[in-house]
Amino acid sequence: MKVIEGPQLASEVERKLPWFVDIFLYPLSISGLINLVVFLCAPIFISLIHRFLLGYLWPVGELMVAILYLLFVGYVLYYLSWCVVDSTKGGLRAPDMNLQPSPAKEELIGWVGIFLACVIVCFWPAAVYYIFTKKTDFLYWLLTAVGLLFFPMALLAGFLYDSISGLNPILIIKSVIRTFPAYLPVVIFFAGLFAVLSRVTPQLPQSKGLESILLYLSQVINIIFNSRFALRLTGFIYLAMIGAHILGRFYWRYKDKLDWGL
């Protein structure tokens, strides 16, 4: 569980611009810009490793690249979690990660697990409906919308509790009800993030069965690890940092109503 209680950050200053402008400048601290460069270069670097080294070690190379990408995603989520925590203390710009402990590989993979648990908790009804019906009709989109309604709150709980133990459905539902008018703009922003993600995500090939899973993995890696995708991904992460800041500021303003005991 991350420490939330305590004095406000010494770096906190009054916004010099209107809040609806200033929040879009949130990633533009020195640390934030450095991390954005890392987020841009890491997929390209992994692509070069795959192309000139691990690509000749099929199928072991494909698995090693998949692990590298998993660690990359884990670090992105780890950094976003600290953006949330820093914002709960009043921070107005992306935090300096030099002030935080370096995460172990197991911890990075754990962050991927927490994020996937948030997705499962919120969107399993829509997923199950699609699996059995193969339809994207009104009911499918209704279930997806309900999942999206609870997703930002689930993500906030997962990040602040630093564990899937925060994904208590009763806690999440009660928190949404208690803060609904103020929470609704957060949901709208995340709906926009999902729309951007749908445009950023490349069209992946269809898997033809378990016997070709490694070949499928190789095809996916060749698609997602290129400079064009890395640039689009970095743009999405920029917006995700803003979303993390919005979540943190939401908790900062309404922590008494939420009453999570953090």
Summary of the structure (lengths in Angstrom):
residues: 262
radius of gyration: 19.3
end to end distance: 8.3
largest distance: 57.9
contacts: 768
relative contact order: 0.16
helix: 76%
strand: 0%
